Amino acid sequence: MNDSDEPPPAHPGQRVAALTLWARQNLSRLIYVLLGASNRIRLPTPSVLPIAGAVVGLYSGLAAGIFSNLIGVMSGITFSAAELAATLRPQRLRTLMESLSSARWHLEYALVGVPLALGALLLARVIEPGGPRDEVKRRLRLLALLTLGALSLYYPLVGLAAVNAVFGHAHNLPAALPHLPWWLMLLAPTVGGLAVGRLLRDRPETHGHGLPEVVRAVKSGANVVPADRGLLKLIASAITIGSGGSAGREGPIVYGGAAFASSVGRVLGFSRKELSILLACGAGAGISASFNAPIAGAVFAMEIILREFELRVFSPIILASVAGTLVSRGVLDEAPMINRVNYELVSGAEVFAYAGLGIGCGLLAFAFVKLLHGVEHFFHGSMGGRLSPWLGKKPLPVRAALGGLCTGVLVFLSPTVWGSGHDYINLAAAGQLPFLFLVTACVMKLVATSLTIGSGGSGGTFFPAALIGSMAGGAFGTLVHYFFPHATGPSGAYAIVGMGGAVAALTRGPLTGMMMLYELSGSHEIILPLMVTCTIASALCHYLTERTAPKVQSDEDLLVATHVRALMTEVAAVPAGTPLRALTDQLLTSEAGTLPVLDTQGNLYGTVQVEQLREVWRDESMYPLLVASDLARKLPALAPDSDLAHALHVMDHEDVDALPVAPVLGLAPCGLLTRAAVRRFLFAQHTRAHATGDYPITPTEATH
């Protein structure tokens, strides 16, 4: 038995001294064991991806709060420019204090988050440096600092939300808009368009709705969405919506969340597949925060962004959606976007009415897509006649200002045109809007959104599609209930289902439309109508889009039709016994930073990369001991006649950026195919297609 494990002596003083010594020795032993365990930690792995997803979700929720409050500030400036004196009255200041005291501060977030972050920082400090542990320390420190940064942003945003609740007007648009002077209805969207056009004039890559860019980044495998563009898009979209432009909030938030996820994932060193999951986390958390619907956000990330439902993507995406929703409930509003309703399926025959609504939503979404792209081409000068070429020669600020002016004119026909217009969805769901108002709102919102975004404004199409669907559904339900009052429900039920049908049709995501409206409405009985309408609307819009799309060769077609030999580079393979110093010289002078390696029998074995030298190149004692075969990674060799689609599939499966190409019957030299070469090939094809007027994007990407 160890001396430290013997029972203490009988004398009291000696007993205390022995116990103290025993405690110190065992505490030292425990600390040593814990340090040894911490030094075996390896990050990042799939196990840390959920943690990164949760951190990304926090910032997506913060982005939603920042964006919403920016819109509130812009709306407050628009509506309260002439009321500054009234704003500073003592009664309003007392109301502000009450709003601040009743704000949802959620101090428990700090009580939980701060100790966790500080614990991670402490752990990063006590881990011994050297080798892979340096990367562990860096990543732990980064995640901890990001958590502390999120908390430092959260509480000021809660205060800003309380201020906006008192001084802003965006929260009660139907009551505030009638009091806005007519000249300001025209001037505000025009000035907003001018400001956004000037802001984005020198950054054409930030144009777009937000969602298609994220989908294409994931689909291409690049997984790069620059963070500065995400912030710029949030600011530009806040100006557009806050000044009265017809656009949605979700696209910029999706783009902003994905941009932050892209930056964090690349700094943490995640693999390509993990980066795509992290981008989906940011996008899904943005939807969750915008709609206060975490389940719908998670489904959106898997169905629309990743287009896959696998067990490994569930935990990070769900944690991100939960984190984004929790944060948004503090900096936004905990109330659901749609007031709870108790509509139900009156009879089985009513399913046919909802099927008809699905057809209508599919046609509306298709018309929305065609009109949006038509307006974009018109303002870019691609249409015939005199006006379109004249507009195409004008700078972006002028075009966006003209689009804003046209939107301001449409506000006189329907107030739903102003901003996102989502306040009117509750009125339609409650059946409080007349038939003529619903029809006019549906048409005007469709036209106004196309004008705002197509002319150069910034914003998404998700919210406008939801409003268009709710207005169309309410009008359809009014007619159906008028002719069949005993066999159908009220118009409000059709307004809610129509909202889901339009979202499903526009995104080609029936599950997203179903789950979003099921979650927002809080009604179990409405799920059957939602399933019918969303499925039919999504299928119809997809069919019409594919049928009318120009027959251009997609990326997938190009990859399948091109052989590996067309893009491979002939490279002399490195013998297995090549010394490390000679191998280092060859790798550093190679174009791709990768070389094929032979085995001891002279057969193609795999590749060796510059990155594999990172841990040994500084240690001079390793140079005489290591050869090429010690560092090489075994990889399947491509046949020169195989297509590029197969090659990319193997690269994704092996998580590499280059593969060796086997010689034909040993006559030709070995080759190397890199992912960069494939991207350059696709970029060249895209450039050629744009020069001839064809656009090598799939119809699905073009309509998000």
N, C-alpha and C positions, 0 to 999 in steps of 0.2 A: 504493500500500500504506500502511496505517496505521502511524504511528510505533511503536505498541505491538507490531506484527507483524514489525518488522525484526529481523534476527539480532542477538544481543548483541555488544558490542565484544570485542576480543581481551584487553584487560587484565582480570585476574581480579576485582579489586574492582569495576570498572565492570560486569563480566558479572553479578555477584551482584546489584548494585543494579538493573540493567536487568531481570533475571529477577523480582526482587521487585516492581518496578513493573508489569511485564507480568502477573504473577499477580494483583495487587490489582485492576488494571483489568478483567481477564477475570472475576475473582470478583464484582466489583461488577456487571458486565454480566449474569452468570448470576443473581445475586440479583434484579436488576431484572426479568429475564425471568420468573423463578419467581413474583415478587410480582404481575406482570401476569397470569400464568396463574391464580394463586390468586384474584385479584380478579374473574376471569370465572367462577368457580365459582358455580353456582346450585343451591341446595338448598331444599326437598326436591324431587326428581324421582323417577321410577320407579327410577333407578339407585341412589338411596340407600335405597330401601325394603328391600332385602335386609339392609343394615347395621342398620337399625332392627329388622328381624325377628330378626336374630341377638342384638341387645341384649335384646329382649323374651324371647327364648328363654333367655338367661342368667337373667333374673329369674324366669321360670316354673320353671326347674330349682331355683333358690334357694327359691321358694315351696314346691315339692314337698319340699325338704329341711327347711324350717322346719316344714311341716305334719307330716311324718313324725316329726320329733324332738319336736314338741309332743305328738303321740300317745304317743310313747315316754315322755315325762315324765309324762303323765297315767296311763299304764299302770303305770309304775314306782311312782307314788304309790299307786295302787290295790293293787298286789301287794306292795309292800314297806313298807307303813305299819307293820307289826309287826316288821320286820327291820332297823330303822335301826342298831341296835348291830352286827349282823352285817355291815352294809354298810361300816362303817368299819374293819373288821379289816385288819391289815397285808397279808394275802394278797390281799384284794380290791383294796387300793391298788396292790400290785405288778402285779396284772392290769390295772389302769387305766393304769399307765405303759406296759405292753407294748402295750395297745390304742392309746394315743396315738402311740407310736413306729411302729406298723405301719399307721396310718391313711393313706388315699390323699390326701396333701396336694397333689400335682400342682403343684409350684412353677413348672413351665413356664408355667402359666396367667399367673402374675404377670410372668414374664420376657417374655412376648409382649404381654400386655394393657397393662401399665404404660407401656412405650415408645410403643405405638400411641396410648394416651389422651393422654400428654404431648405427643406430636407433633401430635395434633389440637388441643390447647389452644394450642400454639405457633403453629400455622397460623392459628387463630382470632384470635390476638393480632396477627399481622403483616398480616392482610388490612386494607386501608384501609377506614375507616368511610364510611358514606353510601349512601343508596338501598337497593337489594336486598341489598347486601353486609352490612348490619347484621343482616339475617335469617340470612344464611349464618354469620356469626360466632356468633350466638346458638345456632343449631342444632348447629354443630360443638362448641361448648362444652358443650351439654347432653349430646350423645352421649358425649363424652369423660368427663364427670363421672359419667354413668350406668355406664360401664364400670369406672371406679375404685370406684364404690359397690358394684358387684357383687363385685369382688375383695375389698373390705373386709368383705363379708358372708360370702364363701365360706369363708375359713379358720377363723373362729370356729364356723361350722356343722360343719366337718369335726371340730373338737375336740368339739363337743356330740354328734355322732354316735358318736364313740369312747366318750364317757362313757355314752351310752345303751346302747351295746353291752355294757357291763359291769354297769350298775345297772338297766337296763330289762328288761322281760319281754315286750314286744310281739313280739320276734323269735322266740320259741319258745312260742307260745300253747298248743299241744297238751300240752306237758310242764308248763307252769306252771298252767294252769286247774284241773286236778284238786286242786291243793293250796290253792285259794282257799276260805275258809270259806263255808258256805252263806248265812249272813246277809249277807256282803259281796257275794255274787252278786245278792242282791235290793237291797241298799242302794246299791251303786255306780251302776247304771244309773238308779235313782230320783233320787239326788242330782245325777247328771250331767244328767238331763232338767230338773230344777228349775233348775240353774244356766244351762243353755242357754235355757230359757224366759224367765228373768229377763234374760238378756243381749239377747235378741231381742224382748223384749216391746214396746219402744218403737220398734222398727225393722221393721215388718211387710214392708217392701219387700225385706228380706234373706231372707225365707222362700222355700222352694223348693229344688230339687235342685241348682241351679247351671247345668246345661247348658241347660235350656229358656230361661232368661233371656238367655243369650248368643246362642242361635239367634234369639230374637225381636228382640234389639237389632240384629243384622245384617240380618234380614229386613225390619224396619221402616225401615232406613236411618238410624236415629238414631245407632247405633254408640257409645252412651254407656253405660258400665258403671262406676259410681263406684268409685274406688280404696278409699275407706274401707269400703264394703260388702264388698269382696273380702277385706280383712284381717279384718273382723268375722266373715265366714262361715268363714274358716280357723280362727279361734280357737274358734268355736262347734262346728264339726265335729270339731276335735281333742278337745274335751271330750266330745262325744257318743261318738265311737269309743273314746277312751282309757278312758272309764268303763264300757264294755261295751255301748253302744248298737249296734244292728245297722244299719250304714250304710257307704257306700263313700267312698273317698278322692278319687276322680277328679273328682266334681262340684265341690267347693270349689276344687280346684286349677285346673280349667278356668275357673271363675268368677274366681279370683284372677289368673290369667294374662291373661285378657281385660280385667279391670279395669285392670291395669297398662298393657297395650297401648293401651287407650282413652285413658288419661291422657297417655301419652307421645305418641301420635299427634296428639291435639288440641293439645298444646303445640308440637309440631313443625310444625303447620299442614298436615297431610296432607289430601288431598281425601277426599270421602265414600267413594269406592271403595277408596282406599288404606287408609282407616281400617278398613273391613271386612276387608281382607286382613290387617291388623295384628292385629285381634281374633282372626282365625283362627290367626295365628302363636302368640299367647299360649295359646289353647286347645289347639292341637296339641302345642305344646311341653310343656304340662302333662300330657297323656296320655303323651307320649314319656318324660317323667321318671318318671311314676308306674309305668309298666309296663316301663321300660328297653327300649322298643321304638320307635326313631325312625321307621322306615318306617310303622308303624301309626299313629303320631301325625300324620304328614304326611297320610296318606290320610284319617284322621278329620277333620282340619281342612278338607280339600277336599270330602269327601263329606257330612259332617254339618253343618258350620258354614257354609261358603260354598255348598255344593251346586253346584259347578262345577269343571271340570278344564281350566284354561287355562294356557298356557305362562307368562304373566306372573305367575301366583301361585306357580309352582313354587319359584323361587329363594328368596324370603323365607320361605316355609313350611318348606322343607327345611332352610335354615340355622337357623331357629328350633328345629326338632326336634333337629338335631345339637347345637346349643349347650345346649339343655335337658337332653339325655341326658348330655353330657359333664359338666355341673355335677352332675347327680343321681348320677352314678357316684362322685363324691367325697363327697357328703353323705348318700348312701343306701348301697345295696349294689350292687356290680358284678354279682353273681350274678343270672341270669335268674329271673323269678318262677316259672317251671315248669322242673323238672329236665329235662335233655335225655333224650328217649326215642327209640326206634327202631321204633315201630309202623309197620306198612305195611298196604296193602290186600291181604288174603289171597286173595280171589277177586273176579271181576267181579260175581258175584251179591251180594256184600256191599254194593254200592251201594244196593240196595233197603233194606237195614237202615239205612243212613245217611239215606236218604230218609224212612224212618219216624221216625228220630231228629229230623229237621228238622221234621216235623209236630208231634212232641211238644214241641220247643223253642218253636215258634210258639204253641202252645196255652198253654204255661207263661208265656211273656212276656205274652200277652194277659191271662191270669189275674192276673199280677203288676200290670199296669196297672190293671185294674178294681178289684182289692182295694186298691191304694194310694189311688186316688181315692175309693173307698168309705170307707176309714178316715178320710181327710181330711175328708170330708163328715160322717162320724159324730162326730168330735171337734169339729167346728165347729158342731154343732147342726142340721145340715140334714136329718137323717134323722127318721123317725117314731118313735113310742114315747115313753117317758119319759126314758130314759137319755141319748139324744143331745141333746135340748134342755137337759137339766141340765148336760151337759158343755160345751155351747156357751156357757153363762153363766159358766163358770169362767175365771179368767185363764190366759194361756198357760203360765206356770210350772207350774200345777197340772195342766193337761192333759199337758204334756210329761213331768212326773214320773210320772203314771199310765201313760203309754206306756212309760216306762223300767221301771217296776215290772212291767208285763206282759212286757216283754222279758226281765227277770231271771228270771221264772218259766219262760219257754221255754228258758232256758239249761239247766235241769235235764233237759229232754227231748233237747236236742242242743247240744253245746258249740260247734258252728259258728255259733250265734246270736251269740256274744260278738264284738263288734268287727266288723271286715271279714271275718274268718274265712278269709282267703285261704291260711293255712297248710295247711288241709285239702285244698286243690286238688292239691298234690303227692302226698298220700296216695291220693287218688282216681286220679290219673294213674298211680301205681305199682300200682294194683289191690290196695291194702292195707286197704280199707274193706269191711265186709260189706254185703250187700244191704239189710238192715233199717236199718242206720245211714245208708246213702245216701238211702233213701226218706224217712226221718224228717228228715234234714238238709235235704233239698230243700223239704219242706213247711214246716218250722219256720223256715227262713231267709226264705222268702217271706212268712210271716205276721209274723215279728219285724221285718223291714225296713219293712213297711207300717205296723206299730204305731209304730216309732221315728220315722219321718219324718212319717207322717200325724198323729201327736199333737202335733207341734211341734218334734221334734228336727231336727238339721242334718246333712246328709251327702248323698252321691250314691247312685245306684241302679246304676251301672255294675259295680262290684265285686260287690255282692250278686247281680246277674244272672249274672255269670260263675261265682260259686260255685253258684248254683241250677242253672245249666246243667251244670256239671261233676258235681254230685251226681246229677242226672237222667240224664245221659249214662252215668255209671258204673253206675247201677241198670239202665238199659236194656241196656247192654253185658253185664252179668252174666246177664240173662235170655237174650239172644240167643246168647251164647257157651255157655250151659248147654244150649240146645236144638240148636244147630248148632256144635259145638266145632271141627270141621275146616274149616268154610267161613267162619268169622268170627274176627276178632282178639280179644284180651283186653279186659276191661272198661276198662282204662286208656285205650285208644285212643278209645273212645266218650266217656269223661269229658272228654278234651281237645277233641274235636270238638263235644260238647255245650256246652262253655263258649263256643266261638266261635258256635254257633248261637243261644244265648240272647242274647249281646251283639248279634249281627246283628239278631235279631228285635226286641229292645227299642229299639234306635236306628234301626231301619229302614235300616241301613247294611251290606249284605252284604260289600262290599269291606273295610270296617273289621274285621268279624269274621274274615274270611278271613286278612287280612294280619297281624292281631294274633296269632292263634294259630299261624300259620305261622312268624312271627318268634320267638314265645316257645318253641315246641316244638323248633325247629331241625331239623324232619324234612321232607324234600322229599316223602316218600311220603304224607304226611297231607294234602297240598293237595287231592287229588281228593275225599276225603270231606268236607273243609271246604267246598269249592265247592258240593257237593250240599246239605249240611245248612244252610249259611248262606243260600243262595238260597231254599230252600223255607221255612225258618223266617221269614225276613224278609218274603217275599211273603204268607205266611199271616197273620202278625200284622197286617200292613198292611191286608189285606182285611177281617179281622174288626173291626179298629178303625174303619175307614171305614164298614163296614156297620152297626155298632151306634152310631156317633156321632150325637148329636142334629143334626137338620137345621137348623143355624143359618147365617145369612148370613155368610160369611167376609169378611175385609178385601178380598180380590180381587174378590169378588162386589159389594161395596159400591162399589168404585172403578169397576168396569165399568158399573154401573147408574147412576152419577151423572154428570151433564154438567158441563162446565167452567163454564158460565154460572151454575150454582147456587152456586159458591164464589168466583167472580172478583169483584174490586173494580173499579168504574169509576173510571178515572184519566185525567186529561187528558194526552195525549202531549206531550212536550217537543219543540219545533221544533229542527231541526238546528243552527240558528245561535244558539241561546241562549248568552249569555256564561257564562263559568265561574262568576263570582260569583253571578249569578242562579240558575244551576243548583245551586250549593252550598246556597243558601238553600232551594230547593225540596226537595232530597234530604234535608236535615237535618230538615225539617218533615213529610216523608212518613211514613206509618205503617210501610211495609215497608222503607224505605231503598232502594227501587228504583223507577225510573220508566221507562215506555216512551218511545222516542225515534223521531222521524220522520226520513226522509232529506230530501235537498234537493228532491225532487219531492212531498213531503208524504205518502209512503207509510210504513207501519210498518216500521222498520228493525231494532230490537232494544231493548236496555235499557241503562241506566247505573246503577251501584250506588255506594253511599257508599264502599265499600272502594276503588273506583278513584280516589277523591280523595286517598288516603293519601299518595301520593308527590308531589303537586303543591300541596296546599292551603296549605302553609307558605311556598311560594315566591311572593311577591307579584308578581314579575316575569312569572309565567306567566298571571296572570288576564286581562290584555288580549289574550293570544295564543290561548288555547284556547276552544273552543266545545263544545257538547254532542256533536256528531258526532265530535269528536276522541277522546272518552272512551268513546263507546258501543260495545257489543259486538254484532255481528250475531247474531241468534238467530231460529230459526223461530217464527212466530206461531201460536198455537193457535186453532182454530175454536171458537166457543162451544158447538157441538153435539158436540164430541169428548168422550170420557169421561176421567175422572181417571186411569185406568190408563195410557192413552196419554200423558197429560200428565206423569206421573211418569217414564215411560220416557224421554221427551225430556229431562226435567231431569237424569236420571242420565247420559244420553248426553252432554249438554252440560256436565255437572258444575256446575249452577247451582241456586239455590233459588227462582227466580222466572222466569216466562215471560210475554211480552206476549200479549194476546188480541185478535185482529183484530176490527174492527167488522163487523157484518152489512150488506153492500151499502153500506157507508159511512154508514148511518143512525144506528147506535148509537155511542156514544163508545168509545174504546179501553179495554181492561181489563187487569188484571194478576192472575195466579194465582200464589200463593206456596206453597211446601212447608209452611210453618207453618199455612196455612189448611187444607190437606188433613189435617194431623195433628190439628188441633183438631176437624175434622169426624169423624175416626175415633175420637178420644177421647170425643166426645159420644155416638157410637153405642155404644161399649163401655160407657160409664156407664149408658146406657139399657138395654142388654142385661143388665148385672149386676143392675140394679134389678128386672128381670122374671124373673131366674133363669136366663137364657141366657148363655152364655159365648162370646164371639166369638173363639175360637181354633181353629185347625185341629186335627184329631185327631192329626196327627203331632207338633205342638208339645206337645200335652197329655200325650204318653206318653214323652217323653225323660226 
